[in-house]
Amino acid sequence: MLENFYKTHDYLVAHVDAPIRRQLMDEINWKDRLIAIKGGRGVGKTDFLLAYAKQQLAAEPDKRRSILYVNFNNFFFTQHSLYEFAGEFVKAGGQTLLIDQVFKYPNWSKELRDCYFHYTNLRIVFSASPVMRLIEGNSDIGHIVKMYNLRGYSFREYLNIQTGCRLRSYTLDEILKNHEEIAARICAHVKPLHFFQDYLEHGYYPYSLTHWDYSEQLLHLMNMMLEVDILLINKPEVSYLNRIKKLLYMLMEDVPCVLNISKLASATNTSRSTIINYIKYLKDARLLNLLYVDGKQYPMKPSRIYMQNPNLCYMLPTQQPNIQAVAETFFYSALHGAHKLNACETATFEVDQKVRFDVLATSPKNPGFRYAAIADLEIGKGKQIPLWLLGFLY
């Protein structure tokens, strides 16, 4: 039963295209027995699993059959259970099972739990859609799964791929304290602003490196997020899909924006509460980011809405995005994975309830007293920090 799966595994591992080592690879505790790699569609979860398999096989080539990648899109799993398959794998000496697309499999969380408790020498690493409930509200695996988020390429990762450099990441504290020295050190090797606009337009998703028709691929990806991720997990009526698409398009025309729920409800022929639910769906699918003032959260109305990453800002066929909007979107996308962002009255963003940032498209004539992340700045001074440098947080 397993041999054909091993043949597919061997081919995929041999041909995986992983131009850089993702930082998340070194942040995971690989000793845990149930690990979820959660991330938006298109950020490279499959390649991440295969790159891990390749790394393990390179370290221990004599254990080639101890690790196996399997995609649950395979029709085999319409007649055979995950639990049964894992049992056969363990009998054959398997130790690490890498599972892709498991969210399309019925009762996935219950069978993962059963595998965890019955096959105590087996480690399972699985990719997870961002709309899957893994911890909160999941009584099957919420208490045993270790979840990690894989994001799209940071500007640092994109720059390393484009230049062949091996520039390291920095913490936000390091950047706040030493941004002049750090930026000067980086600029001695490469000119980041020469690459920054390309990243903003088509650098977030890994397949930008292999597809010349990036915008068409991204459009396909966005539709998959809507038609597969949202419909399969949240299960709204299929007939409502066009309303969700219309809502997304209206938001794309205005982001970053303050919600006019009544206007959106009228335009999409839905209720106010349904609009909030749809926005949550779009946020969970990694199409939107929601910004709240401190102390407020869903289902309350957000202070502002952003696209999830700057590449999405360029997907309107009728207009070019506002430079200021793209700058703010980049800032949010770069920081929100490891930091808490809130809206505040006196700055563009409040970070971790203590640092207030203005985000500016161009350098101000009269610098303020707050930190400012500036899009056209190569090397900063004082509290003026190059926006591109915040793309070095991971």
Secondary structure, DSSP 8 states (H G I E B T S, - for coil): --HHHHHHHHHHHHH---SS--GGGGTS-TT-SEEEEE--TTSSHHHHHHHHHHHHHHH-GGGGGGEEEEETTSGGGGTS-HHHHHHHHHHTT--EEEEESGGGSTTHHHHHHHHHHH-TT-EEEEEE-TTS-SSTT-TTTTTT-EEEE--S--HHHHHHHHH--------HHHHHHHHHHHHHHHHTT--THHHHHHHHHH-SSGGGGT-S-HHHHHHHHHHHIIIIIIHHHH---GGGHHHHHHHHHHHHHH-SB---HHHHHHHHT--HHHHHHHHHHHHHTTSEEEE-BTT--TTS--SEEEESSGGGGG--TT----HHHHHHHHHHHHHTTTS-EEB-SSSSEEETTTEEEEEESS--SS--SSEEEETT-SS-BTTEEEGGGGGG--
